[in-house]
Amino acid sequence: MNNSVLPKPGAAHRTPETQLFTKAAAAEHLGIRPRTIDDWRAAKAIPCIQRGRYIRFLRADLDDFLSRHRVTAKPSSPYRPRGSRTSHRA
């Protein structure tokens, strides 16, 4: 019997929020380099699951990290590109 096609224990009970990512997959999910994941993990800026050399990241933690670092635009200040002033000096 081929064990490579069998689901891993507990995998059937995983929801998208409890999905585990490797460092490479977490970096891809966040759109950054794996080295940045190492730096953030060392600074304890991003949560992870670590057991010896086994390091994984919960999707919910990564999504929460993204939402905590989201910068929103001010609704009262409309975007105006540089050099597009409406009044000119005479």
URUR-V291684 format. One record per residue. N is the residue number from 1. SS is DSSP state (~ for helix, > for strand, _ for the rest). BURIAL is I if it has 16 or more other C-alpha atoms within 10 Angstrom, else O. Layout:
N/SS/BURIAL, N/SS/BURIAL
This chain:
1/_/O, 2/_/O, 3/~/O, 4/~/O, 5/~/O, 6/_/O, 7/_/O, 8/_/O, 9/_/O, 10/_/O, 11/~/O, 12/~/O, 13/~/O, 14/_/O, 15/_/O, 16/~/O, 17/~/O, 18/~/O, 19/_/O, 20/>/I, 21/>/I, 22/_/O, 23/~/I, 24/~/O, 25/~/O, 26/~/I, 27/~/I, 28/~/O, 29/~/O, 30/~/O, 31/_/O, 32/_/O, 33/_/O, 34/~/I, 35/~/O, 36/~/O, 37/~/I, 38/~/O, 39/~/O, 40/~/O, 41/~/O, 42/~/O, 43/_/O, 44/_/O, 45/_/O, 46/_/I, 47/_/O, 48/_/I, 49/>/O, 50/>/O, 51/>/O, 52/_/O, 53/_/O, 54/>/O, 55/>/O, 56/>/I, 57/>/I, 58/>/I, 59/~/I, 60/~/O, 61/~/I, 62/~/I, 63/~/O, 64/~/O, 65/~/O, 66/~/O, 67/~/O, 68/~/O, 69/_/O, 70/_/O, 71/_/O, 72/_/O, 73/_/O, 74/_/O, 75/_/O, 76/_/O, 77/_/O, 78/_/O, 79/_/O, 80/_/O, 81/_/O, 82/_/O, 83/_/O, 84/_/O, 85/_/O, 86/_/O, 87/_/O, 88/_/O, 89/_/O, 90/_/O
